[in-house]
Amino acid sequence: MKEFKVGVVGATGMVGQRFVSLMENHPWFKLTVVAASPRSAGKTYEDAVGSRWAMSTPMPQQAKNLIVMDAAKVEEVAALVDFIFCAVDMKKDEIKALEEAYAKAECPVVSNNSANRFTEDVPMIVPEINDTHTDIIPAQRKRLGTKRGFIAVKSNCSLQSYVPALHPLMADYGVNKCLVCTYQAISGAGKTFETWPEMVDNCIPYIGGEEEKSEKEPLKLWGKIEGDKIVPAKAPAFTAQCLRVACSDGHMAAVFVSFDKKPTIEEIKEKWANFSGAAQALNLPSAPKQFLHYFEEDNRPQTKLDRNLENGMAVSIGRLREDTQYDYKFVCLSHNTLRGAAGGAVLLAELLAAKGYLD
Ligand SMILES: NC(=O)c1ccc[n+]([C@@H]2O[C@H](COP(=O)([O-])OP(=O)(O)OC[C@H]3O[C@@H](n4cnc5c(N)ncnc54)[C@H](OP(=O)(O)O)[C@@H]3O)[C@@H](O)[C@H]2O)c1
């Protein structure tokens, strides 16, 4: 694989810092540009981030002295890189315009933001689940009038545990309804306990927009390409409650599920154990070897113990048992800024590179 020059737009933020960390020693991707708001532009990356560095590993040496560029100077950034990762905290319509401007400057955009997730010709991809949605990219390029430029997005962090857990059960058993309660870490809001002290010893029963995303986005992931758009699936029916809990990283979900044809517990565990997708088949550098891990212990998975499984790219599942209202219930966990954000986007970029969309 050739080496790709990479820009991170929103590099000073929580997800941006993850991207910068993941680019250190990446076999295919070289961090070349960091960009953020005019507040940070012109400073070294080290000065711009300052005390906001929230990773448990030190800031990579190669990033420290990069001069932060103004993300709005699209042509200047695009001229220096092969593609960008985008994770910015701006208004939705501003993010949409920014991402489209990069794509139109012939710079592919791999985005963490929600702004384009429901643009009909923008693929939203979890590489193990719907890698074939990359087939929509030529139609998007046609609409944008580009040769190289396009936008691809990853889905919301809240669903990165339960959608992978349900996916291997869909074809044989037909998941028809699902209730999910999520217990989400504060890094999902771009915060630490230092910057959000109210969260110490606390639980807040509201995360703006999260429940709608948790219910709607799975249906796009399971959707089909029809002509020049992705048509979302009609089932299963989801209902979600999303809570913010006092954890630094890691989103847990408690899931209740019913099937058209009820499998046995052993059949479900076997599907989970044997599941893999395009990320594993293509041997992508960030792919977990075993995507879904089932724990037999009653008190696992635990956020603190298990979020970093397979470099934070695997999903942990446990406590599968019969339910009185639904067929089964279980819990599952994924790392929200790794598999759920920057790590998932890096895996998506690797998929796009392997399929030739970043050439
Ligand atoms: N945290 C998660 O787990 C998670 C998961 C999935 C998706 N996301 C999404 O990822 C995005 C970023 O989240 P985050 O948690 O990393 O936010 P964050 O920590 O608040 O960082 C925001 C970033 O956006 C930049 N920014 C703000 N205004 C800008 C402007 N006008 N022009 C250019 N850059 C601007 C900031 O630059 P300055 O430092 O210069 O202000 C900073 O780099 C959001 O859309 C979020 O919904 C986050």
Ligand as a Chemical Component Dictionary entry (heavy atoms), coordinates in Angstrom:
data_LIG
# 
_chem_comp.id                   LIG 
_chem_comp.type                 NON-POLYMER 
_chem_comp.pdbx_formal_charge   0 
_chem_comp.three_letter_code    LIG 
# 
loop_
_chem_comp_atom.comp_id 
_chem_comp_atom.atom_id 
_chem_comp_atom.alt_atom_id 
_chem_comp_atom.type_symbol 
_chem_comp_atom.charge 
_chem_comp_atom.model_Cartn_x 
_chem_comp_atom.model_Cartn_y 
_chem_comp_atom.model_Cartn_z 
_chem_comp_atom.pdbx_ordinal 
LIG N1  N1  N 0  -16.329 12.450 21.442 1  
LIG C1  C1  C 0  -16.901 11.376 20.890 2  
LIG O1  O1  O 0  -16.877 10.257 21.442 3  
LIG C2  C2  C 0  -17.570 11.472 19.547 4  
LIG C3  C3  C 0  -18.022 10.299 18.968 5  
LIG C4  C4  C 0  -18.584 10.337 17.697 6  
LIG C5  C5  C 0  -18.704 11.527 17.040 7  
LIG N2  N2  N 1  -18.272 12.693 17.608 8  
LIG C6  C6  C 0  -18.413 13.925 16.822 9  
LIG O2  O2  O 0  -17.126 14.419 16.474 10 
LIG C7  C7  C 0  -17.145 15.841 16.427 11 
LIG C8  C8  C 0  -16.094 16.400 17.347 12 
LIG O3  O3  O 0  -16.355 15.972 18.668 13 
LIG P1  P1  P 0  -15.309 16.217 19.844 14 
LIG O4  O4  O 0  -15.854 15.468 21.005 15 
LIG O5  O5  O -1 -13.928 15.903 19.377 16 
LIG O6  O6  O 0  -15.456 17.814 20.065 17 
LIG P2  P2  P 0  -14.439 18.825 20.780 18 
LIG O7  O7  O 0  -13.515 18.113 21.714 19 
LIG O8  O8  O 0  -15.287 19.913 21.321 20 
LIG O9  O9  O 0  -13.530 19.405 19.564 21 
LIG C9  C9  C 0  -14.070 20.246 18.607 22 
LIG C10 C10 C 0  -13.056 20.548 17.496 23 
LIG O10 O10 O 0  -13.744 21.370 16.526 24 
LIG C11 C11 C 0  -12.937 22.500 16.260 25 
LIG N3  N3  N 0  -13.771 23.653 15.880 26 
LIG C12 C12 C 0  -14.703 24.286 16.628 27 
LIG N4  N4  N 0  -15.219 25.321 15.928 28 
LIG C13 C13 C 0  -14.587 25.328 14.727 29 
LIG C14 C14 C 0  -14.660 26.156 13.568 30 
LIG N5  N5  N 0  -15.488 27.193 13.501 31 
LIG N6  N6  N 0  -13.866 25.857 12.506 32 
LIG C15 C15 C 0  -13.019 24.810 12.550 33 
LIG N7  N7  N 0  -12.890 23.997 13.632 34 
LIG C16 C16 C 0  -13.671 24.259 14.698 35 
LIG C17 C17 C 0  -12.201 22.763 17.572 36 
LIG O11 O11 O 0  -11.080 23.605 17.302 37 
LIG P3  P3  P 0  -10.512 24.651 18.419 38 
LIG O12 O12 O 0  -9.732  23.834 19.397 39 
LIG O13 O13 O 0  -9.661  25.545 17.596 40 
LIG O14 O14 O 0  -11.704 25.325 19.022 41 
LIG C18 C18 C 0  -11.837 21.346 17.942 42 
LIG O15 O15 O 0  -10.725 20.908 17.197 43 
LIG C19 C19 C 0  -18.563 16.268 16.783 44 
LIG O16 O16 O 0  -19.312 16.457 15.599 45 
LIG C20 C20 C 0  -19.088 15.069 17.565 46 
LIG O17 O17 O 0  -20.480 14.975 17.502 47 
LIG C21 C21 C 0  -17.688 12.685 18.850 48 
# 
loop_
_chem_comp_bond.comp_id 
_chem_comp_bond.atom_id_1 
_chem_comp_bond.atom_id_2 
_chem_comp_bond.value_order 
_chem_comp_bond.pdbx_ordinal 
LIG N1  C1  SING 1  
LIG C1  O1  DOUB 2  
LIG C1  C2  SING 3  
LIG C2  C3  SING 4  
LIG C2  C21 DOUB 5  
LIG C3  C4  DOUB 6  
LIG C4  C5  SING 7  
LIG C5  N2  DOUB 8  
LIG N2  C6  SING 9  
LIG N2  C21 SING 10 
LIG C6  O2  SING 11 
LIG C6  C20 SING 12 
LIG O2  C7  SING 13 
LIG C7  C8  SING 14 
LIG C7  C19 SING 15 
LIG C8  O3  SING 16 
LIG O3  P1  SING 17 
LIG P1  O4  DOUB 18 
LIG P1  O5  SING 19 
LIG P1  O6  SING 20 
LIG O6  P2  SING 21 
LIG P2  O7  DOUB 22 
LIG P2  O8  SING 23 
LIG P2  O9  SING 24 
LIG O9  C9  SING 25 
LIG C9  C10 SING 26 
LIG C10 O10 SING 27 
LIG C10 C18 SING 28 
LIG O10 C11 SING 29 
LIG C11 N3  SING 30 
LIG C11 C17 SING 31 
LIG N3  C12 SING 32 
LIG N3  C16 SING 33 
LIG C12 N4  DOUB 34 
LIG N4  C13 SING 35 
LIG C13 C14 SING 36 
LIG C13 C16 DOUB 37 
LIG C14 N5  SING 38 
LIG C14 N6  DOUB 39 
LIG N6  C15 SING 40 
LIG C15 N7  DOUB 41 
LIG N7  C16 SING 42 
LIG C17 O11 SING 43 
LIG C17 C18 SING 44 
LIG O11 P3  SING 45 
LIG P3  O12 DOUB 46 
LIG P3  O13 SING 47 
LIG P3  O14 SING 48 
LIG C18 O15 SING 49 
LIG C19 O16 SING 50 
LIG C19 C20 SING 51 
LIG C20 O17 SING 52 
# 
